Amino acid sequence: MPFEPGMTVDGRYELGRQLGSGGMARVFLAHDRLLDRQVAVKVLFERYAADPSFVERFRREASAAASLNHPNIVAVYDRGEADDSYYIVMEYLAGPDLKEVIRRRSPLPPGEAVDYALQILSALGAAHRRDVVHRDVKPQNVMVAEDGHLKVTDFGIARAGTQTEMTEVGSVIGTAQYLSPEQARGDEVTAASDCYAVGIVLYEMLTGRVPFDGERPMVVAMKQVNEPPIPPHVYEPDMPMELDAVVLKALAKRPADRYRTAEEFRAALLDVRVGLDGGTAETRAFAAQPASEATRVMPTAPPREPTARRSRVAPIPPEEAPRRRRRALPVVLVMLGLLVLAGVAAAYILSDGLGNTVRVPPVEGLTLSEAQDELEGVGLSGDPRGVQAEAEEGTVVSTDPPAGSEVDEGGTVILHVSSGPGTVPVPDVVGDRVEAAIRTLEDAGFSVAEPVEEASEREKGIVTAQDPAGNAQAEAESTVVLTVSTGPEKVRVPSVTGQTEEEARDELEALKLTVRDVVSEDNPRVPAGQVFRQTPAPGTEVEEGSGVTLTVARAPAVAEVPSVIGLSGADAQATLEAAGFVVISQGAASDEPVDTVIDQFPAGGTSQAIGSTVRFTFSVGPDVPEEEGSAPGDDETAVGEGGGEPGSGNGRGRDGAPGQAGRVGSGA
């Protein structure tokens, strides 16, 4: 069953609330019933409990930390197995981690930052003396105790001694922003790698930022390898140049150019610390001590800044002897080395140098069983070690000592057996331009196939997909296939005039076009709701998803037709035109007075579209038989006789009356 708050582990540790979780484990606050104290219990995730590599890594964390008894290292009290999982019992620290302190208060005063770095280096120095390299030094792995002491924790990926089974050369492990260049390349790590990480932490405390950052871990790792850091004083101009120089030396790309041990780094910081004021007006100095005493640190003068900004910096552990005593150490080591050599030579002479030796046979390229048979044939045994290599899995790629070397009969030869090229995360390049994506993948050790071109909504030349996917695990130097956008496809705009708005919209969307806008306009020649104009014009080629503007005939406004029967022709025409209608008139014989409107169509009181035509008929008097010789135009149907224009009222009819037979409204 999974570990949960409220359960008791091994009948002793009662779990409380969860304090946090990481990549492989959860941490609970717990009560130790036996010793009646609060502890932290770190529990391996259940999904990893069946994986030997994770179990070994978890076991190694407990072993590495438990072997280190130091005031700046979180103490490990117990470890065990329960409910099909594994746990570690550690010292409980209620305070924040250093990352939180930096987040809240950075940049820290130089004196305080140096004191913190000295404590971290003190812890790492103790670990390095036990041949333990932490490999994941970062502010998140440094806790601040209530008394102000720093405590280094999380030795889960530490390398103890010469053990390399868990992470062979070629694998990358750690946190990208704090990786040393050799870790980023997958090379061997040493104490100098931890010193580089402490340099990053010190840089971050002094400036409030890490020197190398980016959106993806692979980008950050490449910056660690290739880019020089911006000097801290660029961000903090008041920083002492001596301290700036120490930080930059700690961040040298080559291990040989930086501090190779925590002791070297501490010594440089102690020299700088003498001249720092620690954020106060007074200078904090380290007094000289007699050779028989350990170095003591003077207490910090009270800070002058507000109480809320004060920090409690623990004194530097009194573990270092004066530097002049350390200068004697190389001499002692040389003398011891000479004594050892003398002992070996004496033993050889006393044994008359008659030990039997054999040559290591060449076994590269053989399978493990074949290589072991070859070694046994000459009296040697083989110790297989897995390594990542391009050779076929299960074949021997090298031996230690190499073939041809003379070794004692019955000795052991280390066989480096290929476990395949191994897997590494594939950089995520979707959304990058194809040229940049190829550079990123090649820099990460992958080859790139000829990109597949495919139309998409993305801009031309942008990577839209990759295989394997970004951040997936793939074999080193394997091939990645990229899909690159050629831009949206082209579409020929169809003609949609004469259709309703809905019909036009359906046809355009079927071709992956959109209706950008619909404009309504009056058009008496087109039925209301019908498209009579479009932009772009039919036949134009545009990209998929482009918009088309439609112009649709608007339904005309309507008005009531005035009744004009009984009015004079002129009054009728003026009345109808004022109501918005086009007027056409004609004369007809009638007993009504001349020029009196006797009929109209449409009838008065009906509703008609404004701008439509209304006809009315006016009287031209009684019907009189036509006289011989009458001139054209005397008939009531004559239009505008006498040179008058139609509808102008200037034509003259019979008896000099206006030529009303041809009246046409001005709106016709």
N, C-alpha and C positions, 0 to 999 in steps of 0.2 A: 504494500500500500504506500502511497506517496506521503512524504513528510508534510505535516500541516500543523498550524498553531494549536496548542492544547495537548498534543501527544507527548509522550515521554520516551526518550531514546535510551535504550539499554537500561531502563529502570532508574536512570540518574539525571538526565538532562531534560527538563520540562520546557518545551518550545513555546515561545511567546510570539510577538509580531515579527513579520518579515522585515528585515532591515534593507534588503536590496537583492539584486540578482545580477549575474554576469553571463558570459558566454557559455559556461559549463556548470554553474552551481548557483544555489540560492543561499542567503545568509539570514539566520534567525537569531533574534535575541532569546536567550535561554537562561534558566535558573539551574545551577548545579546544586542538587539536593544534598549531595555528600558534603561539599565544602561550603554550602550556603553562600554562593556568590553568583553574580551575573557573568555570563560568558556569551560568546558568539559562536554559533554552530553553523558551519558551512557544509551544505549537503549537495552532493553531486546529483544533477538532474537524472531522473529515472531513465530517460531515453539513452543516456550515456553509460549507465551502470553495466551494460552488457558488452561495452566496447573496451577491449583490453588496453588500447592506446590511451583512452580518456581515464580509465582507472589507474593506469601507471602514472599518467601526468598528475592526477589528484594525489596519489600516494607519494609522489616525489615532492609535491608542494609541502605536504606534512613533514616528510623527512628532512627536506632542506631547511624549513623554518624551525623545526624542533631542534636541529643541531646547532642553531645560532642563538646563543644567549647574550643578548645585547640590549641596552636600554632604549635604543632607537629601532628595534625590530619587534613587531607584534609577536608576543609569546604564543606558542602552540602548546596546549596542555594535554591533549588526548586525540586519538583517532580511532576509528572502528568501522564496522560494517553492521547494518541493521536494516531489516525490511527490504532486502535485495538492493540496497544502495550503500553508499559510503559517506562518511562524515568526518569533519575535523573540528575539534573544539579549540577555540582561540580566546585570547584576551579580548574583552569587550571594551571598545573605546566609544564614548558617547559624542565626542567632538566631531567637527566637520573634517572632510578631507582637504588637502592643500588646494585642490582645484577650486573648491568652493571659496576658500580664503582669497585666492587670486581673483576669482570672479567678482567678489564683493569689494575688494580693497585695492586691486592693482591700479597703478604700479606700486609695489612695496618700496619702502625706503631702502637704499642700498645696504645699510648695516643689517637690517632685519632679513633681507633676502639672502645675504651672505651667511648669516647665522643659520638660517634654515638649510641652505645648501651644505654647510659644514656638518649638520646633523645627519642629513641623508648620506653624505660621503662617509661619515663615521660608521653608519650601518652597513654600507656596501663594502667598506674596508674590512669589516669583520667577516662579511660573507666571502669576499675574495680570498682572505687568508685561509678559509676552509675550502677553497677552490670551488665556490659557488658563484656563478654569474647570473644575475637576476634576469636580464634580457627584456624586461617590460617596465622599466622605471618611468613613471609618469605621475603627475600630481594626484590623480585619482587613486593611486596605490600608496599614498603617503597620508596617514591619519594624524590629526592634531589632538594630543591628549589634553586633559583638563589642566595639567600643570604647564602646558606650553611645549612639552617635548613632542618631537615628531616621531612617528613610528612607521617604518616601511613594512608593507604587507604584500601579499599575493605573489608568492614564489612559484606559482603554478607552471610557468614555462622556464623556470631556472634550469641551467645546465650545471649538474654537479660533477666535478672531476672530469674524467675523460669520457663520460657517458654521452653517446651520440645516437643511440638507437631511436630516440623519439623524434629527433629533427636532424636529418642528415644535411650535409652541405647541398645547397640548391633550393632548400625550402626557406620561405620567408615567414617569420613569426614575430609578433609584437604589434604595437600601435603606430600607425604610419607617421603621425606628427612627431614622435619621439624615437623613431628608428635611426640607428646609425647607418651610414652608407653601406658598410659591409653586411649588415642585416638585410637592408633593402635588396642587395644583390644576391642574398642567399649564401654568403660566405661565412667562414668560421667567426664566431663571436668570442671576445675576450673581455677582460676587465675594462679595457679601453672603450668597449661598446657601451658599458654602463656609464662611464665617465661622459661620453657624448650625450647620453640621455639626460644626465644631471645638468649638462651645459644648456640643453633645451629648456629644462625646468627653470634654471636660473634666469635665462633670457626671458622666459614668460613672466617670472616674478618681477623682473626689473622693468618690463615694457608693457605688460598686460596682453601680450600676443605671442604666438609661437612664430619662429622664423620662417617656417615653411607650412603652407596650408593650401587646400584645394578642395574641389567638389568630390573627387574620388580618391580613395587611398592610393591607387596606382600612380596618379598624378603627383601626390605628395611624396611618395617614395622616390620617384624619378627626380624631383627637386632636391631631395636629401643627397642623392648621388651626384647631381650635376651642377646645382646652383650654389653660389656663395651666399652666406647669410648677410642681410643688411646689418651693419654694426648697431648695437643697442643704443649708442649715444645719438643716432639719427632720430630716434623716437624720444629719447630722454636726454636733451643736450647738457643737463647739469650732472650727468653721471661721470664719476672719475674715470679718466682715460685708462688708469691702471686696471680697473675692474673691467672695462670694455675689452681690454687686451686679453684678460684671463678668459672671458666668455668666448671670444673669437678663437683662442687657441683650443678650448674644449670642443669647439665645433669644426675643427680641421677635418677634411675629408679622409685623409690617410691616418690610420691608427698611430703610426710612428710619429706623426706630426702633432698629436694632441697629448693630453695627460694619459699615460698608459696605466696608471693605478690610481685608486682613490686617494692614497697617501700623497702622491705627487700633486693632485688637484687640491687637496686640503692644504698642503703647504703653501701653494700659490695664493689661495684665498686668505690664509692666516696672515701672509705678508701684506695683502691689500687691506685686511680688516683693521690693522693697526691704525691706518690713516682715516678710517671712516668714523662718522659721528653717530651712526646707528639711528639717524632720524632725530637726534637731539642736538643741543648746542655743544655738549661736551664730547670729547673724543674718547672712545672706548678702547683702551689699550690692554695688552697682555703683558703682565710683569714677568721679568726674568726670574727663574727659579734655580735653586741649587741642583747640581747634577743628580743628587740622590732622590729628588722629589719629582712627582709628575707635574706636568704643566697645569697651572690653575688659571681660571678665567676671572677677571674682575667682573663684578655684577654690573648690569646695565644701569646707567643713570636714568631717573624717571623721565619719561617722554614729556615734551611740552605740548603735544597736540591734544585735542579734546579727548575725554575719557572714552567716547564711543569709538575712537580710532585707535586706541591703544591695543597692543598685542603683547601676549606673554611669550617671549622667546626663551626657550630653555637654554641653560648654559651649555657650552660645548663640552661633551664628555671628556673627562681628564684621562684620556687613554694614550696620548702621544707624549713621548719623551722629548726633551729638547732636541732640536735638529742636529746639534753637533754630536749627540750620541748616535743619531741615525747614520751619520757619516761613517761610523766604524763598522756598520753592518756589512757592506761589501767586502771589507777585509776579512771579517770573520767567515763569510761564505766562501771566499777563495781558499782560506786555510782549511775549512772543512772539506772542500772539494779535493784539495791536494791529499788530505788524509785518506779520503775514500779511494782515490786512485792508487795511492800507495798500498792500501789494503788489498785492492783487487790484484795489483801486480804481485804482491807477496803471496797471495793465495795461488795465483797461477804458477809462480815459481815453485812453491811447495808441492803443487800437484804435478810438477814436471811438465805442465802444459800438455798433458797426454789425453785431454777430453776428446771424445769422438764427435766429429762434426759431419754434417751432410749438406748438400746444396739443395736449395728450394727448387723443385722442378717447375717448368712453365705450365701453368694450368689456365691461363686466360682463354676465354671462349668455351671452356668446358662447362658442363652442367655441374651443379653442386656435388652430386654423388660421384661423378667421374673425377672431379678435382680431389675429393676426399680419398678416393681409391689411390690416386697418384701419390698423394702425400703419405698415406699409410704404407705404400710400397717402398718408401725410402726411410720409414721410421719416424714420420712426423704426423701430427694430427691437425685438423682444420677447424677453425672457429669462424662460422659464417656470420657476416654482418650485412644487412640489407642497405643498399644505396640506390638513389635515383640515378638512372643512366639510360642512354639511348639503346644500349644492347638489349637483346631479347631477355625477357623476364626469366629469372632462374639461372642465368649464365654468369660465370665468374668474370669480372672486369679487371680485377687487379688483386695483388696479394701484399701483405705486410708481414715480414720483409719481402722485397720483390724477388722475382725468379733469378736464380743464379747466386743469391746470397748464401753464405755459409752460416748454419745455425747448429746448435747442439742437437745431437740425436735425441729423439723423444720430445723435442720442443713443439710449440704450437705456432701455426701460421694463420694469420687472420685472412679470411677469404671475403672479399667485397663482392657480394652477389647482387646483380641487377634486379630491382623491383619495378623496372620499367621507367620511363621518363618522368613519372609522377604527374600530378595535376596542379594547375595554378589557376587563379581566377581570371576570366576573360574580361578585359576592360569593356565597359558599356559605352559604345560610340553612337548609339541611335540619337539622331538629332544633330550630329556633327556634320560638317562638310566632308565629302569623301576623302579629300587630300589629307585633312587633319586626322581623320579616323584611321587611315592606313598608317600614318606615322605613329600614332598612339599604339596600335596593335603591334607594329614591327618593333617599337621600342620595348614592348613588353615581352618580346621573344616569339611572337606568332608570325606566321606567313599569311598573306591575304590573297585569296583567289580573285580571278577577274570578276569585278562587281556585276551583279545582275541589275539591269535597268528596268524600271517599272514605273508606269504613270501613277501619280498620286496627287493628293491635294497639297503636298509639301513642295517647297521651292525646288527647282532643278538643282541637282548635285548634293542634296541632303540625304544622309543615310536614314532609311525608314525601317530597316530590319537587319538582324545579324544572326548567324548560325555558326557556333553556339551563341546563346543569348548572353547579354551583358551580366557579369558577376557569376556566371555559371563556371563550374570547374571543368577544365579541359587539359589534355596532355600538353606539356611544354613543347613549343615549336610546331604545334599542330596548325591546321589551316582554318581560317575563319572566312566565311562567305558573307559578303555584304550585299544588301539590296539598296539601290540608289534611285532616287526619284528623278524622272525625266520631266517633272512638272505635270500639271493637269492636262488631260486629253483635249483636243480641239473638237468643237461641235459646230455644225452649220445651222444658223438660226432659221427656223421654218417661217412661212407666212401664216399668220393667225388673224389677218384682217378678215372681217365678215363673220367671225365667230363671236359667241358670247364670251364674257370675261372668264367664266368657269371653264368653257371648252378650251380657250387659249391657254389657261393656266395648266390644265391637265396635259396638253400636248407638249408644252415647254418642260414641265417637270419630268415627263417620260424621257426626254433627251438630256436630263441632268442639268437643265437650266432653271433659273428662278425668275419670278416676277418681281422686279425691283420696285416698281411703282405703278399705280393705276391713276390716270388723270381723266377726269370727266369734262367734256366740252359739249356745247350746243352744236348740233348739226342736223338741221331739219331734213336733210336728204338721207339720213341713216336712222334706222329704227333704234329706239332707246335701248341701251345695254349692249350694243354691238361695237366690236373693235373696228375702228376705221383708220388707225395709224399705230405704228410700232417703231421702237428704237432699241437696238440696232435694226437696220433694214433687213428684210428677208435675204438669205444667201450669205450673210456675213459670217466668217469663222471666228469663234470666240472659245475661251477655255471653259471646261466643265465647271459648273457652278456659277457662271456669269449670270448677270441679271438683265432682263428685258423690260422696258417701260411700255405700257399699253395705254392708248388713248381711246376712251369709250364714249359713245354718244350719250349725252345726258337726256333724260326724259324732259320734254319741254314744259314750261309753266302754262297753266290754263287760266282763262278768264271768261266771264259771262258776256255773251254777245248782246250789245245794246239793241233795243228795238228802235228802228229809224223810220217806220212807216208813218206817213203823214208829214214828215219833215221835208224841207227843200233838199234838193240834191246836194248842194254845198254843205248844208248843216249835217246831213247824213254822213257825208264823207268825213267831215271833221270829227264827228262823234265816234265813228268806227276807228279811225286812225288814232285818236287819243286813247282808245282802249287797247291798242297794240295790234290791230288787225290790218291786213292788206285789203284794199277796197277796189272792186271792179263794178262799174255801173253800166246800164243800158236803158234806152228809152222804149216806150211802148204806147200805142194808142189807148186813150182812156178818157172817160168823162170827167176825171179829176182835173183840177187845175194843172196847167203846164208846170213841170219841174217838181211836182209833188211825188214823193216816194210812195209807190203803190204795192211793192212786194220786196222781200229780202230772203236770202239763203246763206247760211243757216238762219233759222228763225230767231228772233230776239228772245233772250232768256235762257238759251242753251249754252253749255260750256264748251269752249273750243281752245285749242292750243294757241297761245299768243304767237302772232306772226303768220297764222293761217289766213286764208282768203275768205272774205265775205262779199257776196254780190247783192246789189239792190237794183230794182227797176223803178224808173220814174216816168211820169206821164208826159206825153208829147201832145196831148189834146185829143179831141175826137178823131175817129178815122175818117179822112176826107179823100174822095176818089182823086187819083193822080191826073193832073191836067197835062194836056199835050204840050210838049216843049219845055216842061219843067226841067230845071237844071239838076244834074246829079247832086245829091246832097240835100235836096229838099225832102227826101224820104226820111222817116224817123230813124232809120238805121245808119244814116250817114254819120261819119265820124269826123268831127272837127272841121266842118266846112268853113270856108272863108280863110284858110291858112292857119287856123288854130291847131295847136297840138292836141292829141288825144288827152282828154281829161283836163285840159287847161281851162275849159269854159269860154274860150275865145271864139270858137266856131259859131256861126249864126245859122239857125234853122229857119223854118217857115215863119213868116210874119216878123222876122227879125229876132225871134227868140233864140236864146243860146243853143248851140249845137250839142245838146245833152246826150244825143244818141250814142256818142262815143266816150262817155266819161270813164276815165281810168284813174284809180287812186294813185297818189304819189308813191305809195309803197309797192306798187306792182313791179 
